[in-house]
């Protein structure tokens, strides 16, 4: 089916269309980095990220931020948080300071440069790996609780649930024959989220990684290090823990126990937040659909996500939310 705003006879025009390889290299040259011409696009859809070979130096990673997503002030808050973590010897990857700044501008784009750090996916079926990872997340949260964000938004029912739902409904992304079913199920799902939050009670809010899934945790012989704080925002601690869980309920109970064994060496954990796991998963599902919809004018998205906005896609989302409604009625992990 044709998505809203699309014209099959007109090529999509998007700000990133102006980010040519020459622009990337010239941007790095503007901050004194001499590239050798090697340019490798890395897996990123929200921004554009490149590994760039350097003359007589190790390669660097250049991130060009999506225009109008974050203000420069919000990006700098993220950079400052990651630098706080670095200063406390927590294994994260901070933006390089070049010409006295971590954020730069060239060709209409804000960009930052990072050292290249390698690693492999952590083996999350290993209790020792989970405990080690939990220990460092506890350290991140201990620092995150010291102060708050003023420019970056919080993870709330409104920002990750109500607003994404309203965007999808207002812009006619749901097929007409599925509109009533989706509208009903998403409202039931948000009611379930609100009930989970009520069971959890007041939760301390702190600066988070925000998107702490296995792809953003790289493992080396020295242990884990954490990359890509682009989605960092304020929220409950459990947000940085639940995405590391997988499998059946008994598996997740064991995994969470292993994570908390390390986490609580450095930060207190309010076990009432376990009531938020399925609620946060539900919010992420709603937010993800709206994220794809908001980005559909970016030519990279129809290519990378051809299944989005098909009849089958929305049928699957309806079934998925019904499953979440049932899961949110169950008690917390323990």
N, C-alpha and C positions, 0 to 999 in steps of 0.2 A: 504494500500500500504506500501511497505518497504521504510523506510527513508534512505537517503544517509548515508554511513558509517556503517550501521547496518548489523549484521550477526546474523540471528535468532538462529544459532547453537552455538554461542559463547557468554558466559555471559559478560555483560558490566563491564569493569574495570574503576573505577573512583576514584579520590583522596579521596572522602568522604567515600569510602568503608573501608578505614583504620580508620575511626572515630568510634570506638566501644564505648559502654558505659563505659568500663574500661578506655579507653583513655580519655574520658570526665572527669571522676572522678579523674584520675591521674593528668590531667591538672590543675584542681582546687586545688588539693593537693599541686601542685608545687608552687602555689602562696599563700599558707597558709590557704586555705579554706577547712574545714573538712566536707565533705558531709556525709549524713546519708544513702545514697544508693537510695533515691527516685529520679527518673529521668523521666521527662515528656517532650517529644518532642513537640515543639510548631510549629505553622503553618508558615513555612518559606521554600522557595524553593531555593532562591539565596544563602543563607547561611544555616548553621545548628544551630538551636537555641533551648536551653533546659532550662526548669525550674528545678532547682536542690534543693532538700531539704538539709538543713544544720543542723549540730549538735548544739543544743543550740543557734540557731539564725534563723532569718527569711529566707525563700527561696530566692535564687538569680536566675538571668537569665544569662546564659552563651551563648555568640554568637561566633561561629567558622566561620571565614570568608572563603569564597570560594577562594581557591588558585588561584593566578595570576589574580584575578579580579581587586583589588586595590593594589597599593603599600602600604607598611606600612606607608610611609610618607603621603599618601592620607587619610588613615584611621585616622591617628593622627590629620590631619587637621579637619576632621569631629568631632573628640572628643574635640578638642580645641574650635570649634564653639559652640558645645552644652554646654561646660563648661562656655563660655562667657554668653550664655543665662541664665544658672543656676545662675551665679554670679549676674545677674540683676533680679533675682527672677521671671523669665519667666518659666512657668510650662513645663519643658522637663525632660528627663531621661538621665542623664550623665553616662558615664562609671565610675566605681569605680576605685580609685587610690589604687593600691596594690603594695607594695614594690617600691613605688615611680613612678609607671608607670600605664597607662591605657591600654596599648596593650602588650600582652604577647605571647610567643611562646612555643608550646609543640607538639611533635610528628609530626612535619612538618606543623602544623597549627598555624596561628595567631588567637588569641582569646581575647575577652574582657568580663568583668563581669559587670552586671548592677543590681541595686536594682529592685525587682519585684514591679510593680505598676499596680493596677487593674483599672477597670472602664468599662463603657458600651458605646455603640455607641451613639453619640449625636443625638438628635431629630432635624434634619435639616429642618423640616417643621415649626419649631418654630422661629419666627423672633428674639426673645430675644436670643436664642441659637446661631443663625447666627451672630448677632451683637457681642455677647460675644466672639465667635470664631474669628471673624474678628479683634477684638481688640487685641487679643494675636498674631495673624499673623502679624498685624501691628507692634507690639513690636519686633517680631522675625526679621522682615525686617529692622526695624530701626537699629538693631544691625548688621544684615547682610550687610548693606550698609557701615559700618564703615571701613571695609577692604575687601580684596578679597582672593580667593583661588589661590594658585600657583601650587598645585599638582593635584587637582581634575578638570575634564574637564567641559566645559560649555555646556549648552543645546542650540544647534544650529541646523539649517537646515541640516548641514552636519552630525553632530554626531547622530541626531535622525531621519534623513530622508535619505540622500544620502548613507551614509555608511551602514545602515541596508539593504536598497534596494539592494545595490551592493553585500552584503554578500548572500542574498537570491538567487539572480540571478546567482552568480558565483558558488554556491554550489548545484545547481540543485534541490532545494526544490520545485519549482513550477512544477506541472504536465505538460508534453509537450503540451497537448491539450489546456491548459489554459495559456501557457507562453506568447503568443502574447497579449492576453487580459489583463493579469496582468501587463506586461511591459508597455503597453499603459496607463492603468488607473493610475498606480503609478506615471508615469511621469506627467500626467495631474494633479494629486493630489499635487505633489511637485511644479508644476507651480502655483497652487492655493495658496499654502503656501507662496511662494515667493511674490505673489501679496498682501497677507494679511500683510506680514512684511513690504512691501513698503507703504501700507496705514497707518500702525502704526507709521512709521518713526523710528528715533533712539530712542531706549528704554534703560533706565538705567539698568545696569546689577548688580546683587547683589547676595550674598550667600542666598540660598533658602533651605527650607526643601526638596523640589524636588519631593516628592511623597505624597503630602498632601491630601490624599483621606480619606473617612470616617473611614476606618479601622485603620488609624494611628492617629486618634484623639479619645482619651478616655475621657469619661465624668464622673465626680464625683460630689458630692454636692458642692465642691469648684469650679466647672467649668471644662473647658477642660484642658487636658495636652497632649502633642505631643510626639509621640514615633517614633523610627526607622528613623533616619536621614541617613541611609545607602546610599540612592540615592541623598544625598545633593550635589548640584553643583551650578554653577553660571548660572543665567538666568534672565528673566523678572519677575517682581512681580506677574503678572497674573497667572503664572504657579502654585503658591500655593493657588490660589483662585478658578480657574475654575472647578477643580475636585469636589468641594463641591456643584456644581449646578446640578439640575436634573429636569426632566419634560418638559413641553412645553415651548416655547419661553417666554410667559408671566410669567410663573413660574420662569424661570431663571432671568428675569429682576428684579422681586421682590426680589429674593434671593440675587442677587448681590448688590442690593440697601441696603439690611439689613447688608450684610457683610461689605460693604464700610462704612456704618454708624459707625461701630466700628473701622474699619481699619484706617480711616483717623483721628481718635483721636491721632494716634501715628506716622503715616507715610503718606506722600503725595502719591497720586495715579494718574498716568497719564492715563486719560480716553481713550487715543488713543490705549492703550494696549488691550482694549476690542476687537479690530480688530484681536487679536491673538488667541482668544479662540478656534475657530474651526480649526485654523492652528495648534495649539498645540495639539488639540485632534487628528488631522490627523497624526501628527508626532508620537504621542504615539501609535497609531494603527500600523503604519509601524514598529516602534521600537519593539513593543510587539511580532510581528510575528518573527522578527529576533532574539529576546531574546530566544524564545522557540526553534528556530532552533539551536542557538549556544549552548544551554544546552541539546540537545537531547541525548548526550552521557552519561548524568547523569541518572542512572536507575530510580531515583525518578520521572523524567519528563514523560516518556511514561505511567507510572502508573497514575499520577495525571492529565495528559492532553491527554487521549487516542484519542480525536477527532482531535488533531493537525496533519497537513500534510495529511489529507484525501482529496479526491476530493471535498467533500462538504465544507470542511474548506476553501479552496482557492476560491471556487465559492462565498462563503459568504463574503470573504475579498474583492473580486472584487466589489460586490454590495455595501459593506460598504464604500469603497473608492469613488464610484460614488455618493453616498449620501453626502459624505463629500465635494466633488467638488461642488455640488449644494449649500450646506450650506455656503461654503466659498465665494460664489458669493453674498450672502445676506449681508446687512449692519450690522454693529456691534449692540450689544444689545440696545444701545441708543446713 
